[in-house]
């Protein structure tokens, strides 16, 4: 669901591109890290800021064949190394504000699962994370006004008042750096890069 428009697109009916592959795979926790080779890193590095490029554009930029790029993208999507392709929109320019709601559930996993299930139906709640800390759940909201945020929080707190032990709300006033993932070459262990044999 989009929070910038009242138009809802039924993504389950999209049959083009990689959409069916993205939908068909549940996020799983792998037993160990995925091994990357030089070609994998080339493709992933290009996608950092060019995630909407065509196969031909990625192929040209990485000097890999479009068939190989397609194979790699399917592999990344199937393993959930890539979970989605996105465009980052400046919410401030559209008149929206971001808030982060922090929740302590006292370790109540059943209630946490119920809240996460409810959050999927709240269009303003566009990301939520679980933590192993005092704040067990962090929810990012994108809303038109502070009043709208207070209403959403009040409804959530009222519905789960017996389960939420503590909460706090942060108003995100400025994003100084927003990168979906860091440079692979900077973080990936160079000793683990698999050399491509020709």
N, C-alpha and C positions, 0 to 999 in steps of 0.2 A: 504494500500500500504506500501511496505517496502522501506526505503531509503538506506538500506545496500545492496540491490541487484536489478538487473533489472527484476528479475522474479516476476511477479504479480500473486497472488493467488486470485481466485474469491471466496471470503468468502461466497457469497450468495448461493453457491452450497453445502456447507458443511452441512451434515445432521446428523452427529454423535455428541455424548456427549450433551453438553448444548448449542452448537452454535445456533440451531434454536430458543431456548428460549431467548438468548441474543439478537438476531436480531429482534425478534418479538415485543420487548417492547421499546417504546419511553421513554426517560428520562422525568420524571414528577416532579413537585414540590409538595411535599406532604403537607397537611395542618398542620401536626404535626409530632413529632418524632416517630419512630417505637420503640415499646417496645421489649426488648430482655430478654430472660431467660438465665439461667445458661448454658444450652446446646448450645444455639445460640452463646454465648460468647466463649465457648470451640471450636466450629467449626471455628468461625471468627479468633480467636487467632492462631489456627493451620495454617490457610490459609495465614496469614501475610507473612510467609517465605517459605511456602510449597504449593503454589497455584496449582501446577501441580500434586499433589499426587492423587492416585486413591481413590475411595470410601473406599476400604479395608484399605488402609494406614491411611486415615483420621479416619476411624472407630476405628482402633487399637490405634491410638495416643490419641483419645478423650474418649475411652471406651463407644462409642455409636454405635448402630447397623448401618450397611451400609445403610439399608432402611431409617432409621431416618436421616442419613447424607444426603442422596439423597433428601429426602423431604425438609430438611432445605436449601440445595443449590438451589433447585427449588423455594422455597419461597423467598430467598434472591435475586435471579435473577428476579423473577416476580415483586418484589417491587422496583427493581433497587437499593437495598442496595449494592449489588455487581454488578458492571457494566461490568467487564471483568476479565479474568484471564491472567496474564502476566508473562513474564520472563524479567528481567532487564539485558540489554546487555551493556557492557562497550564500549561506542562509541569511546573513545580515542584510544583503542587498535585496532580499525578498521580504524583509520586515519581520524576520523570525528571531527568536532568542533560544539559546541552549541552556539546559539545566541538567545537573547530575543529581539523582536521588540515590543516597547510600542507605542500605538497609542491613540491620542485624536481626537475624532470624533465630538466634540462640541455638543454631545447629539443627533446627526443625526442617529436615529435608523434604518432607511431604508438603509442607506449606510453601517452601521455596519453589517446588515444582508447580504448584497451583498458581503461584504468582507469575512464574515464567510463562505458563500456559496463557494466563490472562493478558500478559504484556503483548503477546502475539496478536491480540485483537485491538490493541490501543494504537491507533495510527501515529500518535505523537511520540510513542516510545520506539525509537528506531535502533537502539542497540542496548544490550544488557550483558553484563559479565559477572561470573561467579568468582569469588576470591576465597582463599584460605586465610582469613584474617578476621578481625573484629567486624569490619564491614564485609558481609558475605556476598552481597549483591549490589552492583552499581548499574543504574539505569540512566541512559541519556535520553532526554526529551527535547524535541524541537517544537516550540510553541509560538503562537502569535503574541502572547502577552503574559505578564507575570500572573495576572488573575487566572488565566487559563491553566497555568502551572499549579497554582494553589488549589484549584478545583480538582485537577487530576490527582494530586498528592492526597488531598482530603478524602477523595473517593477510595483510593487504594488503601490508605491507612484505616479508614472506617471498615472496609470489607475484611481486612486482615488484622484488625486491632488485637486479637488474641494471639497472633503469631509473631507480629513485629515487636521485637524487644526495644529497638532504638532506631532512629533515622536522622538523617541530616540532608540538607539540600544545598548544592553549590550552584551559583549562577556563573556560567562560563562567559566572561566579558570579552575575552580576546584569545584567539588561537595564534600562537607565535610560530608554531611549526606543526604541519599536519601532513605526514607522509604515511601512506597505507602500510608500507613495510620498508625496512632499511635496505641500503645497497647490499646486495648479496656478496659482492666482492669484499666488502668491509667486514661482514660478520661470519661468512661461511669459512670454516677451517680449510685453508689452502691445501693441507696435507690429505684432506678427504676428497678433493676434486679428482674425479676419474678422468684419465686422459683418453681422448677419443683416438682409436687406432684406425688408420686409413689404409 
